[in-house]
Amino acid sequence: MVDEHEDAAHGHADRPDYDPANKDLPSGEPPLRSTAPQSEYTSRDVGVGFAVMLVGVAIAFALPIVLV
């Protein structure tokens, strides 16, 4: 088995070599995305979530009870 790795073939040609002695962070800006715990949400979002929960509860509990 040959253990060859070609970075250019994987789309990482512009990626610098790893240097454990260099602890500097990249100079690029962080991506413009956010995750749920940091995101703000509105009362409409809460209402939609509650409606989805009610549908899920109806499918999980009410539907089997009605069919038995």
C-alpha positions in Angstrom: 0.0 0.0 0.0 1.4 3.3 -1.0 0.8 6.2 1.4 0.8 9.2 -0.9 -1.2 12.3 -0.4 -1.7 15.0 -3.0 -3.3 18.1 -1.5 -4.1 19.6 -4.9 -6.2 16.7 -5.8 -8.4 17.3 -2.7 -8.8 21.0 -3.2 -6.5 22.1 -0.5 -3.7 23.6 -2.6 -4.0 27.0 -0.9 -3.9 25.5 2.6 -0.6 26.2 4.5 1.4 23.3 5.9 0.7 22.5 9.6 3.3 23.9 12.0 2.7 23.0 15.6 5.1 25.6 16.8 3.1 28.4 15.1 0.0 29.1 17.2 -1.2 32.2 15.3 -4.8 32.2 14.1 -5.6 32.7 10.4 -6.0 36.2 9.3 -9.3 35.6 7.5 -12.6 36.7 9.0 -14.9 34.1 10.5 -17.8 32.9 8.3 -21.0 34.8 8.4 -23.2 32.1 10.0 -24.7 31.5 13.4 -25.9 28.5 15.3 -29.1 28.1 17.2 -28.0 28.9 20.7 -26.6 32.3 19.6 -29.4 33.1 17.2 -32.3 35.4 18.2 -35.8 34.0 17.6 -39.2 35.7 17.5 -42.5 34.7 19.0 -43.5 33.5 15.5 -40.6 31.0 15.6 -41.8 29.8 19.0 -45.4 29.4 17.6 -44.2 27.4 14.6 -42.2 25.2 16.9 -45.1 24.7 19.2 -47.4 23.8 16.2 -44.8 21.3 14.9 -44.6 19.8 18.4 -48.4 19.4 18.5 -48.4 17.6 15.2 -45.7 15.3 16.4 -47.5 14.5 19.6 -50.7 13.8 17.7 -48.9 11.4 15.3 -47.0 9.7 18.1 -49.8 9.3 20.7 -53.3 10.1 19.3 -53.1 8.3 16.0 -52.1 4.9 17.6 -54.9 5.3 20.2 -57.5 6.0 17.5 -56.3 3.0 15.4 -56.4 0.5 18.2 
